[in-house]
Amino acid sequence: MHREAAWMVRRAAYEALRRVAGAGAWVGRWVRFWRTYRDFDRLAPDVWRLDPALAIPRVGEDTATTPVDPIYFYQDAWAFQRIVAAHPPSHVDVGSHHKFVALLSRVVRLTMVDIRPLELPLDGLLFREGSILSLPFEDGSIPSLSSLCVIEHIGLGRYGDPLDPLGHEKAVAELKRVLARGGDLYVSVPVRDGNRVHFNAHRAFDEAYFLSLLAPLEVVDRAYIHGSRLVPVRPPRADAVGCYHLRGRG
């Protein structure tokens, strides 16, 4: 316990220092906002003069490049392309990013499953509240199924779910249970050399171990997100996010 206590003290100190440094950057962003507000108001004709009561400040978005999370950017595009090309009669997604689900529902009849209710209705998108540990479907009933960047979180309590060190194995078993014979499954998880728990953010899996959990499903296709690239082969000993298209036995 001494090691854990020392780590928690160091981490708390690091977070405090990071927040102090962030406060300086926050002040700078507000200075830039008020400077541009003043300059715009000076340039504007009377009809377009500014009223501070109508201002909706957006600070910190004046970056040199567009901030993009490469994991969601690549994995969602990867899965979207393959699901659309397969043209399934219907598709079920479990816990993936809501933007991915919303866009995919425009081209295929889709059911979204999540432990937290979806409060925004959308024609063509059916929501069912449920857990990846107990999916509301019969055995072998889903022909097309996805769960992107979900499995690695199960059982860590990050999203209010019960603690379970083997939650990821139970999640994989449940996905396999509902997948139809010959059905397609699309998943993504962090992979590395050796299994790790980065509590309570996520797990990272040894690839051979993770794929053994999915047996006897066949790996049809795979790709890896490494840094800011999507590559077909994982660089040796590199941490990456593996994207896997698997198929059940017919």
LONU-585801 format. One record per residue (C-alpha): x, y, z. Coordinates in nm, 3 decimals. Example, Ala and Ser with C-alpha at 12.3 -4.5 7.8 and 13.67 -1.06 7.14 Angstrom:
2
[[1.230, -0.450, 0.780]]
[[1.367, -0.106, 0.714]]
# end
This chain:
250
[[0.000, 0.000, 0.000]]
[[0.295, 0.235, 0.058]]
[[0.382, 0.222, -0.312]]
[[0.022, 0.303, -0.411]]
[[0.003, 0.590, -0.157]]
[[0.330, 0.739, -0.285]]
[[0.207, 0.714, -0.642]]
[[-0.122, 0.884, -0.554]]
[[0.063, 1.173, -0.386]]
[[0.291, 1.218, -0.688]]
[[-0.003, 1.201, -0.925]]
[[-0.206, 1.452, -0.725]]
[[0.092, 1.691, -0.724]]
[[0.133, 1.648, -1.099]]
[[-0.235, 1.721, -1.161]]
[[-0.218, 2.030, -0.939]]
[[0.085, 2.165, -1.127]]
[[-0.082, 2.088, -1.459]]
[[-0.388, 2.285, -1.356]]
[[-0.171, 2.581, -1.251]]
[[0.004, 2.576, -1.588]]
[[-0.332, 2.543, -1.759]]
[[-0.461, 2.850, -1.574]]
[[-0.190, 3.061, -1.739]]
[[-0.289, 2.935, -2.082]]
[[-0.655, 3.001, -2.000]]
[[-0.577, 3.365, -1.916]]
[[-0.389, 3.401, -2.243]]
[[-0.682, 3.266, -2.443]]
[[-0.919, 3.517, -2.280]]
[[-0.680, 3.803, -2.349]]
[[-0.679, 3.706, -2.717]]
[[-1.060, 3.687, -2.719]]
[[-1.108, 4.035, -2.576]]
[[-0.844, 4.177, -2.809]]
[[-1.023, 4.037, -3.114]]
[[-1.358, 4.154, -2.973]]
[[-1.224, 4.507, -2.942]]
[[-1.062, 4.504, -3.288]]
[[-1.376, 4.367, -3.457]]
[[-1.593, 4.629, -3.290]]
[[-1.365, 4.906, -3.412]]
[[-1.378, 4.776, -3.769]]
[[-1.755, 4.719, -3.781]]
[[-2.004, 4.971, -3.924]]
[[-2.273, 5.088, -3.683]]
[[-2.523, 4.821, -3.791]]
[[-2.277, 4.546, -3.694]]
[[-2.134, 4.696, -3.372]]
[[-2.101, 4.441, -3.094]]
[[-2.320, 4.401, -2.788]]
[[-2.134, 4.220, -2.506]]
[[-2.465, 4.076, -2.382]]
[[-2.486, 3.877, -2.709]]
[[-2.130, 3.746, -2.702]]
[[-2.079, 3.369, -2.692]]
[[-1.705, 3.335, -2.624]]
[[-1.524, 3.045, -2.788]]
[[-1.168, 3.051, -2.661]]
[[-0.880, 2.821, -2.742]]
[[-1.004, 2.722, -3.088]]
[[-0.759, 2.945, -3.275]]
[[-0.512, 2.660, -3.320]]
[[-0.266, 2.617, -3.605]]
[[-0.417, 2.279, -3.698]]
[[-0.758, 2.119, -3.651]]
[[-0.748, 1.907, -3.332]]
[[-0.853, 1.552, -3.421]]
[[-0.840, 1.235, -3.212]]
[[-0.671, 0.990, -3.453]]
[[-0.825, 0.686, -3.285]]
[[-1.188, 0.784, -3.344]]
[[-1.105, 0.945, -3.678]]
[[-0.949, 0.630, -3.823]]
[[-1.141, 0.351, -3.650]]
[[-1.481, 0.499, -3.730]]
[[-1.389, 0.552, -4.096]]
[[-1.241, 0.200, -4.113]]
[[-1.550, 0.032, -3.969]]
[[-1.797, 0.252, -4.159]]
[[-1.642, 0.164, -4.495]]
[[-1.651, -0.209, -4.428]]
[[-2.004, -0.221, -4.289]]
[[-2.143, -0.019, -4.580]]
[[-1.957, -0.239, -4.831]]
[[-2.105, -0.553, -4.667]]
[[-2.456, -0.401, -4.699]]
[[-2.614, -0.595, -4.409]]
[[-2.995, -0.596, -4.374]]
[[-2.952, -0.449, -4.026]]
[[-2.673, -0.369, -3.786]]
[[-2.629, -0.353, -3.408]]
[[-2.370, -0.137, -3.237]]
[[-2.273, -0.173, -2.872]]
[[-2.129, 0.132, -2.701]]
[[-1.936, 0.294, -2.987]]
[[-1.906, 0.670, -3.036]]
[[-2.242, 0.838, -3.095]]
[[-2.121, 1.021, -3.408]]
[[-2.023, 0.692, -3.570]]
[[-2.361, 0.544, -3.484]]
[[-2.555, 0.847, -3.610]]
[[-2.379, 0.850, -3.948]]
[[-2.401, 0.473, -3.995]]
[[-2.775, 0.483, -3.924]]
[[-2.818, 0.698, -4.238]]
[[-2.716, 0.405, -4.461]]
[[-2.820, 0.092, -4.270]]
[[-3.104, 0.009, -4.032]]
[[-2.929, 0.031, -3.697]]
[[-2.988, -0.050, -3.332]]
[[-2.766, 0.118, -3.074]]
[[-2.711, -0.047, -2.735]]
[[-2.559, 0.142, -2.442]]
[[-2.581, 0.148, -2.063]]
[[-2.665, 0.519, -2.076]]
[[-2.986, 0.630, -2.251]]
[[-2.965, 0.818, -2.579]]
[[-3.171, 1.132, -2.530]]
[[-3.167, 1.258, -2.890]]
[[-3.418, 1.083, -3.119]]
[[-3.316, 1.017, -3.478]]
[[-3.527, 0.856, -3.749]]
[[-3.382, 0.522, -3.853]]
[[-3.190, 0.475, -3.528]]
[[-3.338, 0.245, -3.264]]
[[-3.194, 0.269, -2.913]]
[[-3.203, -0.017, -2.661]]
[[-3.066, 0.034, -2.314]]
[[-2.844, -0.256, -2.217]]
[[-2.502, -0.378, -2.116]]
[[-2.238, -0.551, -2.324]]
[[-2.232, -0.804, -2.041]]
[[-2.597, -0.892, -2.096]]
[[-2.713, -0.796, -2.444]]
[[-3.090, -0.790, -2.508]]
[[-3.074, -1.035, -2.800]]
[[-3.119, -1.407, -2.859]]
[[-2.826, -1.638, -2.922]]
[[-2.693, -1.617, -3.277]]
[[-2.942, -1.350, -3.382]]
[[-2.725, -1.057, -3.500]]
[[-2.579, -1.074, -3.854]]
[[-2.374, -0.755, -3.829]]
[[-2.232, -0.623, -3.501]]
[[-1.980, -0.361, -3.390]]
[[-1.826, -0.241, -3.065]]
[[-1.541, 0.007, -3.112]]
[[-1.311, 0.105, -2.823]]
[[-1.547, -0.049, -2.567]]
[[-1.416, -0.388, -2.456]]
[[-1.103, -0.244, -2.290]]
[[-1.315, -0.035, -2.050]]
[[-1.548, -0.302, -1.917]]
[[-1.518, -0.367, -1.543]]
[[-1.297, -0.068, -1.458]]
[[-1.581, 0.146, -1.318]]
[[-1.498, 0.443, -1.541]]
[[-1.854, 0.474, -1.669]]
[[-2.029, 0.368, -1.351]]
[[-2.019, -0.003, -1.438]]
[[-1.947, -0.268, -1.171]]
[[-1.581, -0.351, -1.106]]
[[-1.478, -0.679, -1.268]]
[[-1.115, -0.770, -1.350]]
[[-1.244, -1.017, -1.612]]
[[-1.509, -0.785, -1.755]]
[[-1.336, -0.774, -2.094]]
[[-1.348, -1.153, -2.129]]
[[-1.719, -1.158, -2.041]]
[[-1.786, -0.879, -2.292]]
[[-1.617, -1.072, -2.573]]
[[-1.810, -1.386, -2.479]]
[[-2.138, -1.193, -2.496]]
[[-2.058, -1.046, -2.838]]
[[-1.981, -1.396, -2.964]]
[[-2.304, -1.529, -2.813]]
[[-2.532, -1.298, -3.009]]
[[-2.338, -1.303, -3.339]]
[[-2.516, -1.501, -3.607]]
[[-2.353, -1.793, -3.789]]
[[-2.146, -1.638, -4.064]]
[[-2.208, -1.294, -3.912]]
[[-1.963, -1.004, -3.911]]
[[-1.814, -0.848, -3.597]]
[[-1.612, -0.523, -3.596]]
[[-1.413, -0.438, -3.283]]
[[-1.118, -0.220, -3.184]]
[[-0.897, -0.229, -2.874]]
[[-0.552, -0.104, -2.763]]
[[-0.283, -0.365, -2.830]]
[[0.075, -0.393, -2.712]]
[[0.329, -0.655, -2.605]]
[[0.177, -0.798, -2.288]]
[[-0.149, -0.729, -2.107]]
[[-0.177, -0.410, -1.901]]
[[-0.442, -0.233, -1.693]]
[[-0.418, 0.146, -1.706]]
[[-0.669, 0.199, -1.425]]
[[-0.923, 0.334, -1.462]]
[[-0.887, 0.453, -1.822]]
[[-0.857, 0.128, -2.014]]
[[-0.674, -0.200, -2.064]]
[[-0.419, -0.275, -2.336]]
[[-0.404, -0.632, -2.464]]
[[-0.142, -0.865, -2.595]]
[[-0.277, -0.923, -2.947]]
[[-0.242, -1.301, -2.942]]
[[-0.429, -1.316, -2.611]]
[[-0.707, -1.089, -2.734]]
[[-0.760, -1.282, -3.056]]
[[-0.765, -1.607, -2.859]]
[[-1.070, -1.474, -2.673]]
[[-1.246, -1.430, -3.007]]
[[-1.181, -1.785, -3.130]]
[[-1.325, -1.957, -3.328]]
[[-1.414, -1.635, -3.515]]
[[-1.200, -1.581, -3.823]]
[[-1.004, -1.257, -3.872]]
[[-1.115, -1.128, -4.212]]
[[-0.931, -0.798, -4.202]]
[[-0.727, -0.590, -3.960]]
[[-0.562, -0.250, -3.941]]
[[-0.374, -0.055, -3.675]]
[[-0.381, 0.304, -3.557]]
[[-0.025, 0.392, -3.466]]
[[0.036, 0.753, -3.371]]
[[-0.131, 0.962, -3.642]]
[[-0.142, 0.690, -3.906]]
[[-0.366, 0.398, -4.003]]
[[-0.139, 0.114, -4.113]]
[[-0.204, -0.247, -4.226]]
[[0.070, -0.398, -4.008]]
[[0.148, -0.317, -3.646]]
[[0.505, -0.190, -3.606]]
[[0.715, -0.430, -3.393]]
[[0.671, -0.379, -3.017]]
[[0.464, -0.065, -3.077]]
[[0.157, 0.038, -2.882]]
[[-0.137, 0.075, -3.119]]
[[-0.513, 0.041, -3.152]]
[[-0.606, -0.273, -3.341]]
[[-0.915, -0.269, -3.565]]
[[-1.050, -0.617, -3.640]]
[[-1.317, -0.747, -3.876]]
[[-1.409, -1.098, -3.769]]
[[-1.657, -1.349, -3.908]]
[[-1.842, -1.633, -3.745]]
[[-1.838, -1.983, -3.887]]
[[-2.111, -2.042, -4.142]]
# end
